Amino acid sequence: MTPFKAFSRNTAKARVFIATLSVSSALLLASCGGYETEEKVLLTKGLVTEVEEVSAGEYKITNETAIDDTSGSQVIAHHLSGKIDTLSMEEVRQQQHQGGSSYHSHGMGSALMYGMMGYYLGRSLSSPVNPGVYRNQATYNRVASSTGRTITNSAVRTTVRRPSSGSSGFGSGRSTRSFGG
């Protein structure tokens, strides 16, 4: 055997060893809790939600329609008094944080949070809408099959990998050893 062939064969073995060592190291770091992955979802379509007050302080969703521009998202509320309010997303968020009287409990806030508008108010896209907040089953079925698909299929999903916040074996915290006395 020539020295060149022996060197070539050893170099190939060395490459396999280094590749195996690299993969093993990555798996070891991952198993020590080195990184967490999180899915981020960006809604690219807007939403117009129509609600109707069906009894004093109780609202049901009568329609939800996807629109092209997220900044045009709004809520149109039909009250028992005959008054119609149109709320921008900013106004809906303010109501959500201030706790307006007709907004909470079984009011408009619950209907919005558990309908598709909830996705725009911070509810996870992996959490399904509640059919009970819609005017009836037919409304829920129609909205879920059209608007629901449009909203979820157009959403942009990215996976973010970041260091884990929990402690793991290596350099994970303070020493509890004390000296002196």
N, C-alpha and C positions, 0 to 999 in steps of 0.2 A: 504494500500500500504506500502510495506517495504521501509526503507530508501535506500536500495541498488537499487531498481527499479527506484525510483525517481532520484537518482544520475545518473543512466545509461541513463535515458531519457533526463535529462538536459545536460549530456555530449554529447549526439548525437546532441542536438539542438545547443550546443556551437560549435561543429565541423562544422555544416552546416553554422552557423553564421560566423565563421572564414574563411571558404572557400569562402563564398559570399563576405566578406569584402576584401579578397585577390584578387579575380577576379575584383571587382569594383575598387580597387586601381590600378591594372594594366591597366584597361581600362581608368581610369582617367589620368594616366601618359601618355599613348599613345595618348589620345586626346589633351593633352597639348603640343604635339609636342616633346615628349621625345626622340623618336627614329625614324630613317629613315632606310628603307631597300634598299639594292642595290644588283642587280644581277651581279656577276663576272663571266666571261666566259673565260675558258682556252682552247685554240685550241690545240688539241692533235695530229692532222695530219698536215703535211707540205703541201706545194702547189708549183707546177711548173706552171708558167703562160707563155704562148708564145704569143707575140705580133708581129704584122706586120705593117710596115709603109705603108699606103695605098695611101697617097699623102704627099707632103713635110710637115713634122712636125705633121701629123695626124696618130695615131696608133689605131689599132683595135685588140681585143683579138681573137686569132685563136684557142686556146686550153688552158684548165686549167686541171691539173691532180693532184689528191691527192696522197701524198706519206706518208710513215710511220713516217719519222723523220722531225720534224719542223725545225731543224737546216739545213736541206738540201733544204729549200725553196729557189726558185730563179726565175728570169725572163730571158727568152730568147727572145731577140729583133732582128727581121729581118728588116734591113733598106733597103730603096730603092736602095742604092748604092751597095747592095749585101753583105755588111758587116753584120756579126752576132755577137752580144754581149751577153754574159752570165753574169748577175748581181746577186750577192748574196743578201740576205735580207739586210745586212749591207750597201752594195753599193746602194741599192734602197732607203733605209732610208736617206743616205747621199744626194742622188740626190733630194729627196723630200725636205730636209731642205735647200739645196743650191740653188734650183730653176734652175737646168740646162735648157738651152734654148729649147731643144727638149722634155724636160720632162714635162713642164707646158702648160698652156692654153688647146688646144685640143690635146695636145701631149700625150706622153706615161704616164705621171702622172695622167691625167684624166682617161685614160683607166684602169690603175691599181687601182686607188682609188675607181672607181665605179664598178669594177669587184670584184671577190672574193678576190683578193690580198688586197683589201682595208681593209678586216677584219684583216689582219696581219699588216696593217699600222695604225690601230687605229679606223677605222670605226666600229660602233656598229653592232653586229651580228643580231640585230633586224631590221637593215636597209637593204632592199632588194637590190640586184645587179641591175644595169641598163642595160636592153637588148641592148641599143644603143651603148654600148662600145664593143660589140662583132661583129665579121666579118659579121655575118648575123643571122637571126632568128634561123636557124637550128643549128648553133654553140651554141647559147645561150641555146636552148632547151636541147641539148645533155649535155652540161656542167652542167646546173642547175639540171637536173634529175639524173646525176650520181655523179659528183664531189661535187656539192652543197649539196646533201643529205649526202654524206660521211663526209664532213667537219662539217656540223651542227649537225648531229646525234652523232658524236664522241666527240664533245666539252663537256667539263665538266663544269657544271653550279653550282655555289654555291650562296647562299643568305647570305649577310653580313648585320648584324644589328648593327648600330652605333648611338651614340647620335646625335640628329639633330643639324644642324649648325645654324638654325634660332632661334630667341628668342621666349620664351614662358613665361607664367605668373610667374613662380616661379624662383627667383634669376636670372633673365634674363639680367641683365645689371647694369649700374651705376645708382646711385641716381642722380636726377637732382636738388635736394633740396640744397640750399646753406644757410649758416648762416652768420651773421655778417653784417657789413654795414658801 
